[in-house]
Every structure is written in structure tokens, then in C-alpha cells.
Amino acid sequence: MTAAENVCYTLINVPMDSEPPSEISLKNDLKGDVKLKTEALKKVIIMILNGEKLPGLLMTIIRFVLPLQDHTIKKLLLVFWEIVPKTTPDGRLLQEMILVCDAYRKDLQHPNEFIRGSTLRFLCKLKEAELLEPLMPAIRTCLEHRHSYVRRNAVLAIYTIYRNFEHLIPDAPELIHDFLVNEKDASCKRNAFMMLIHADQDRALDYLSTCIDQVQTFGDILQLVIVELIYKVCHANPSERARFIRCIYNLLQSSSPAVKYEAAGTLVTLSSAPTAIKAAAQCYIDLIIKESDNNVKLIVLDRLIELKEHPSHERVLQDLVMDILRVLSTPDLEVRKKTLQLALDLVSSRNVEELVIVLKKEVIKTNNVTEHEDTDKYRQLLVRTLHSCSVRFPDMAANVIPVLMEFLSDNNEAAAADVLEFVREAIQRFDNLRPLIVEKMLEVFHSIKSVKIYRGALWILGEYCSTKEDIQSVMTEVRRSLGEIPIVESEIKKEAGELKPEEEVSVGPAQKLVTEMGTYATQSALSSSRPAKKEEDRPPLRGFLLDGDFFVAASLATTLTKIALRYASLVQEKKKQNSFNAEAMLLMATILHLGKSSLPKKPITDDDVDRISLCLKVLSECSPLMNDIFNKECRESLSHMLSAKLEEEKLSQKKESEKRNVTVQPDDPISFMQLTAKNEMSSKEDQFQLSLLAAMGNTQRKEAADPLASKLNKVTQLTGFSDPVYAEAYVHVNQYDIVLDVLVVNQTSDTLQNCTLELATLGDLKLVEKPSPLTLAPHDFANIKANVKVASTENGIIFGNVVYDVSGAASDRNCVVLSDIHIDIMDYIQPASCTDAEFRQMWAEFEWENKVTVNTNIIDLNEYLQHILKSTNMKCLTPEKALSGYCGFMAANLYARSIFGEDALANVSIEKPIHLGPEAPVTGHIRIRAKSQGMALSLGDKINLSQKKTSL
């Protein structure tokens, strides 16, 4: 019997605090009025579930309760007859059951359709053929009842009886086939067809053949079963494909989304023809657009991504890129992210132009919408996608750049930073676009609002302005952005009358900043407190300097030096050269003066003073060596960085394509469909069975060759061997659920009653249901299952005890305390990647930090890093090239995400203490940062536990 066919029994919650009633009091209650009888019957059911036999009550119930017509009592009686022991100890049927059988025969002929239907459902659970035999004629007549509820339950009853006791109704398939032909109700047809699929597949196929053209008119529940049948038939016998593929095509047009989804999935497994793949993909895209639930959209998008993974299907999907982009109308960021990634993977020279047009429109749209929290992130995604398109297809860059340059003046720094990065790469790689980029950059320069973007724009202008006119324009823009000079005098004049002559200089707390490596840098916090005045009229650069941001001044000094040196090489007239140099030096000097005055909120730092002074010296001396450094080597270092980045991208793409290309070895056997045995044909697993097992958490993972990696590795012993009750648990983790399969063994010679597994959890775990009590015979054993839901990534602990009563003993309840079960967070953590900017932003935002000191026996830095990556499931973001070579020190950034969407960051700073000799182990620290305390602590514990390499 497959997992799908296990019978689901009725479970009733038991309040443990109430005293169990005596048999005499129950007998009296069962003879009382309807309300008393109902309560007494409930108590009897609970006691039988707890292991009590209560044989004396059977006749009382038959005499006083069974004849009643009350619907609640009839419902309870169905539960009672399901659980009550129906046989004598030697296995023969009890005499009293004949009376019960007669009562149910009458219920099957009852005028009320609910009573008939619920009785038929109850008969599905009976396992005694002697009880069912007298009821067969009544069950058959129920197939002709006027009400569909009775008919559909009659079909289910006939199906289960035929499956368990075929001799009772040998003509069931024929009977149901005739019933199906004449039936009009959708639910009855569905149940009847379902029975034929499992009981007599040929009859099901015959029926389907007769009505294959009307399949589209059927109800969705019947259509789903037809899809399943076609899949199973074609899976077992591929020669049948041609017969049914047209039917599947028709079902793609069904009005039900579920049918369309299943039909598309089945079509892909049955045929790899381009038309079939195109039809299925088109169906998936329609589903994504029409369905409102984001989870459905993500699931169907995953199906499209799976299709793309197949090399022969990729070409078909490339033609549908424009349709896939229709999904961008969904407001959910996660759906948009997946869609853009899929579109980027499918982009080719044939469709890149259309893709870029759509993305440009989307970018412009984000500018017009009212600010939503995800709009900025979406804009960033679009910018990155356009960036990737332009890098892969350089012809597109000219169309994209003018649109994106507008966003440099955006309030959202992250999107502007992405645009800037893109512009920097484009201006370096595409010489023909330099004039266009410089022109656009000069247009938007004055409206840039963020100091970080301003610095980047200054660098690009200083590096790539190559004509005399451009250099003059940059100088004009800088003067315009700086305002009236000298700054100090003009500011004092402006504030005359508003400002007191003496300034109050206060020292605030030192501000901590985080550098790229994740280490701390401290900024001086000397600041002058003065009355705030309106700053709208200030030019941007002047505003940044008065706010105390002098790093931009150092960047400006470098830019001015570059353009002054370049101007000198372009213009031969000494007078003009000196005039331009003098102007640049004046700007630097006035900035230095401002930095040393008390006007800015924070004074200039020593580093910035050194940088500006160096630039002044270079301009005053104009040596050829400095000219080379400023105008050639800066650009060369950018070129090296970009080429290394491109090489890494190409390498990862190559790995991806190698993974997808199915390599066929020269000596691989060729399989001819006509010559293959039937059982060998189904090389693929049955998708329906696989998805069912996955939903139930029974996924068959391929076990490793190492026997330790098997299930036994996850068995935890909960009690000692000498305890009266021995218990051990197998912990099965299935995404958000943990299933505990606990084996409980009675090691005593007594019967243990009300043996209950009591569990409690620590951490973000939640027990779904309380395991029900058992009665264990001497030396008997039983399996108890408990489900635990997991809500976040942190180390959880499940603890508890087994409590039981000894049969006949007068003592209190006995208790055996169980060992704790620790839930490993590694089951929830998966490697992930993010950009350097995102890493730094998260590092600054996350408030929980856990610093772990390296304590290991590994002596090689790289080996230690690989060991940490393996034991924590994290991904190293630091490129391979940055880690190659040997210098006795290593720093790397690691990143991972949990299945709950939580981020975990780590910075590994390790060194090899050379003074302690070559065999000295690695030393250093690992700093972990996370949004939640649990994640940071759990990951730290994991690293601590697995730092040392175990010698095999």
C-alpha cells in the first residue's frame, strides 16, 4: 500500500486532568436522556482510546444508544464502532456485532442522505469482511440514490471494500464503469474514475477514449485525475504518448489554474518537442500573470527556471523572453528578482534589443511612482540587469547610458551607486562612448545629492576628460558647485549679524565607522555648535564641506591635479597653463583654510590635509613621474580590476554551462525504445509519487556510500538501557518541519497504561500536537511520532519525559526523564552571495555580533578557511585571486542565508604566527553578524564545535 492510501483515523484530544469514570456510572449515564448519553459516549470513546477494554458496556450501547435517531449520537457511534474491539481474543467476531450490522443496514436505507453518506464513509474504515458481507446489497443500491453525496461515498466504500476484500464484490470495476458512463455529477465521476485508475486501468482508459473530445467540458477535479492517469499510463508505456498528447494540449486551455499547471508539467515530461515546451512555458507564464498569490507565482517561476536548465529547451524559452517580462507588472520584489534573473539568463543577440527597451521603460516608471519601500530596490535590480546586458552586448550601452545617468541625482544612494559603477565600467571599456558619458555627467553633476556619488563622479570626470573644452567645463562645474571663494571670508560675511563672534567648540562622542574589511575606523568628533540656518541656497560641494565631509575635498584635489596636468600637456601656452594651475591650487588652498577654521561641523582630518598638500606640491613641481602616476597608473589599476572581475564572471558562466551540458561518454549504451523492457522504460521517477513523498517529508535522498551517513546517524538515544522504559528518537528535518519518530520499549514485566510522551521545546520551536497515550504490554514496544514546527534559525532543544501508570499498582504516575535533543541549525543554512556594497550595508545595520576566537589544530590558512566554509555552509565572497598567494595573513568575508530569509555575515581574520615555528596552528578571530541574536549565537556555537579538525 502506498503512502497515499494509509487510512486517516479520527483523533480526539484528551483532557488529562479529569478522573476516569467507573463502568457502573457510565452504564447509568448511557440509560439517561440524550444529553447524558452524548457525554457518556464521549467518555467511553476516550477511555477505549486510552487502552481500556470496557466489554460490559457493549450490550448497553446496543440496547439504549444504537436505536436513537439523534444525529450527534449517530456521529459518535460511528467513531465508537471504528475503535471498539470487534473480535474475541481468539479472533472470532463477537455475537453482538450482528445486531450492529443490522442497525447499519437500516442506516444505509435511511431516508436522510447525510446519515446514508456518513455510514458509507464509516464502512471504508471497517476491516472485518464478516461485518461487510450482509451490507453489500444495500451499498450497491446506494449507487442509484438521488443525492450525489450518497453516490460519491458509495463509490468510495465499494473501492475500499474491493481493494481489501475483492471476493465480496468481484464485479466492482464493471459496476463502477457502468455507473461512470451514466453519471452526471462531477464529484461522483471523479471518485469513480479514481477507483478505475487504481482498480482496473484498462477500463479507465476505455472510458477516457470514449469521451476524450469532451474532456474540456468536465469539472476541474475530474480533469486533474485524467491528467494523473495520462501521466501514469505514458510513464509506464511510452508508446501510448501519441494517443493522449492532444488531450493534454487541450487541458492547457482549462479554466482551472490547477489543471493548467498539472497539464503543463505532464506535457513537459511526456514530450521534449519545441512546440510542446513552448505551449507549456506559455501556460506557466499565463498562470504567473493571472494568479494573485505570490507563492504560486514563485513556484511556477521555479518550474520555468527548471525548463531553462535543459539545454534543448533554452532556445525555445529565448523566444518567450518578452512574455516572461510581463511578470514584472507584479509588485512583489522577490517575483521581480527571479523574473529579471531568468530573463537575463535567456537573453541573446536576437532579443537583447527588445529586452533593453522594456527595462528602460520599467526604469522610467520607477521614477514616476510614489515612493514605496521596494521601489528603490527594484530600481537597483533594473540597473544591475541593464548593466549585465550592456557588458554582454556592448552595442546596447549607448541606448542605456543616457537613461541611467538621470538616476545619479537620485535620493536613493544605493541605486545611484549601481549606476555609477556601471558608468565607470562602460567609460573604461567602450572608448566610443566616452564623449557621450562625459557630456551627460557634466549635465547631471550639479544635481547630485549624495556625497559618495559626488566623489565617484569627480573621479570619472578627472580620469576621462581628454579635450581642452571638457577640462574647462569640469573646472567651471567645480567652481559652480563650490560657490564663492575664498570660502571662509564669504561664509563669515554671509553670517555677519547672525553669528556670535566666539564659536563654541564641543566634543561629541567619537563616531565609529566600518571599513571594507569589517574593521573599525574612528573619526574625530570635534564639532562646532552654532545656530542652524537655512542651507537651501548652498551649492552642493560647499554644503558637503561645511557639514565636515572633507574626504570629498581630497577626491576633488586629486581630480583637479589630474585635469591640470592633462591641461598642461594639451595647451602649449605657459601663461594659460600657469593660470589653470593657479586656479586649481587656489581651490585646494581655500578648502584647507576652511578645514582649519571653526566653520565646518567637523574639522578636516590629518589624512585629508596630507592628500590635499601632496596635490598642491605635485602641481607646484609638475614632475613627469607624478604625471605618469596620476594620469596613467590610476586607470591601469581600474582596468586590472575590471578584467579580473570579467574573468571571474566568465569562469562562473563556464562552470554553469558545463554543469548543464549533458556529456555522453563514447562507451555509453544507446537505449532504443523498441528494444527496452517495460520496466526499464521508466528511467525517470514518477513525478506524482515524488511530489507526494516530498509533501509528506519522506523524500528519498540518495544515501552516501559511507554507512555513517545513513538514517542511523540521526538516531538519538533518549533513556538508558537500564531504565524501565527505553526510548530513542530518529530526527527527520524537512524544511520547516521536524518529525520525531520515537521508539518506546517497555523493559518491565508489567503492563504500562497511559504511557505518554511529554515534550517541551526551547528556542523558536513549536510542538504541533501532543502525542496520544499508549498502553504497552510487558516487553512490548511502540513508535510515537511528534511534529515540531520551526520558525527561525537558532539552535533549538527538545526535552521531555515519558510518564506511565503500572497496571494494578496503587502508586503515583511514574516518570522517566529523556535526554535533550539538539536541533542542528545547519539544516536551515544555505550558501548565498551578495555584492560587496550589500555586505557592507548589512554589516553596518546588523546589531548582533558574536566574536569567536580561533582555536584549532589546522596549520594552513587556506585549509582552515575551507574547513569553516564546509562546517558552516557559508559562501566565501572574497574572490579566489585575493586569497591566493601566501603572506601569513588572511581576511575573508563569508555570507549565508537561512531558508527563513535571515542573513548571516562573517568576517574571518586569521594569521600564521611565524615566530612559533612552521607547525604552529592558525590564530585569529571570526566575527559573526546577524539580525537576530539566536542566529549569531548559534553560528558561533557551530564554529566553536567544529573548529578543530578531527583526525580520521
C-alpha angles and dihedrals in degrees: 000000000000124000089257094061099055109123115246109223126205113263120201124196112237122211103221099199097069121095112244110250122237123253093245094054090048091051090053092048092049088058093050131086125308095269093051091045091052093052093044092050091052090052091049091052092050092048093050089050087053091057102266113139101204096183093166092066096058097084092042090056092046092050103039107021108030097064092055119110096206109128096217091053091047089054092049091047090057089057091044095052090047095058104029116102105256100186138062118248090267091056101256120133116262115251091231091063090073088067090049091049090054091050091054092047086058091047090053087058094043115130091228109088093206092059091047093048096046091047090053090051089051091052088060087068098049116107099184114098092194090061094048098046098075090046097056098093091049091049091051092051089053088068088071096048117130094233120078092214090064094042095051093048090047088057090051091048092050090048095052093042091049091049095048101032109018093173091066093064110010093165094056097118091050091045093050092045090056089045090051094052093056099034121108104180115096098218092049091048090049093052092045093048090046090054092050091051091057100032105036115003094182092060089048089053091047090053091046091050091055094052103027092121093054095051091105091060094054124101118268095250090058092043090055091054090048090053090051092050093049090049093050094045094048090043091055096037114024092186087074092064097094090054096058107025092091089056091054090049089054092050089058085073093054118132091229116086091209092056092047091050094049093043092051091049091049093047091054092052093046100046136024094189112132092239091054093047091047092050092048093047091048089051091051091050092051089051092051092051097044100041114086097199111096092208090058090049091052093047093050091045088055088055090054090049089051089053090052091054089068107086095217093049095050093077091054092050092050088068089055097053092109091052091049089054089061085076088071088081086078110100094215112108096210092055091047091049093053092044094052091047091051092047090049091051090051098044116120137168088269097060106021093097094056091043092054092049091053093046091049090053090049091050091051090048091056088057093057101044121094109262112276121179091249097043093084092048091047090051089052090051091051092048091051092048091051089047091055092046091051093048092050094040108031092186089071096057094083091058095045104044100066091053094047096045088069088068094062086084090051120127090227105085095195095058091044090050090054091051090049092051089050093048091049091053093044095050091050097046103036111054093181091061096053097094091048093049094046090049093050091044091055089050095055097032096096094050097053108122103185121077092214092055090044090057092050092048091050090052093050092048093046092048101044107032100110105161128074092239093052092050091051089049091052091051091049091050092049091050090048091049093047096049125204117359144245083050099201096053094044092048092049090049091048092051096043109127092019098062131065113235094239118060123216109228114199131184114225126190114292111263117231118217128187117231126211093268091055093252124127126258120189124217123204112253101204104138137167116231114214137152111289112243133189110281101184093107095054118109111241100251092045088051092053092050094048088050086060098252100139096159086084087054090057089050090049091051091054091048093048090049092051095049093043091053091046091047090054090055092048099044118055098192109102092207094057091044092053092044092053092045091049091051091051092047091048091055091050093046093050090050090051089050091050091049093054093046124082095245100094120076089239125024121241116275122239092246092058091046089053092049095049091044090051091052090049090051092048091052093047093051101031094197118183091234092058090045089056093048095048099040105031114020096049090059092044092056090052090049091052091049094049094047091050089050092049091048091052092050091049090049093052090047090050091051089049094051092046089053091052098044108091106222117210115202119224092244097046112126117249114230116218111199093216093054099044121105114244095247092051093053095076094071089150118071120250104269094205092053092044094051090047092051091047091052090051092047094246098119110162103231116195103254117228120246088248107092090213089067091063128099092277088070089068097050113114121198109227104181137024124266091245095053116109088241118039116202135180130172135212109210113211116186116201109174106278095005133071117198116201112200103194121192111206118193124191104219095180132085091238130090109250113214127197090012101182132184106217114194134183130181137218121202127019094331126118127198107228100200138001111249110244121245121262137202112227121200118217110295089357125138136205140184119236121192123205127184122214124189119215119212105177144006109273135111107279128196125205115198135165147120143252114243125189145160121234110231111251095004119124095209126108123267115298121230134201114191115222128220116254119266112218117208112217114226091209088084088068103039121090130180114256138170135227136170123269090250092053091047092053092045092051091044089056094044102045112091102193116082128176118190114204120192114222110246110167145132093225112113101191121078097213092045090053091051091050090048091053091047091051096047096045101037089231127143124232110234095186107097119250091243092058090054097044121099126042126265103146092254134078135182122183137168119225129194137186139163130214123227086252091062096255118144125224122193128188134182116202115201110176137159140186111238098223093183088067093059135257094293094056114122123242117274133192141083140288115209117200124195127189140158093241127050092226093059094048094047095043093051090047090052090049092052091047092051096047102036096102117072111234114226110232 
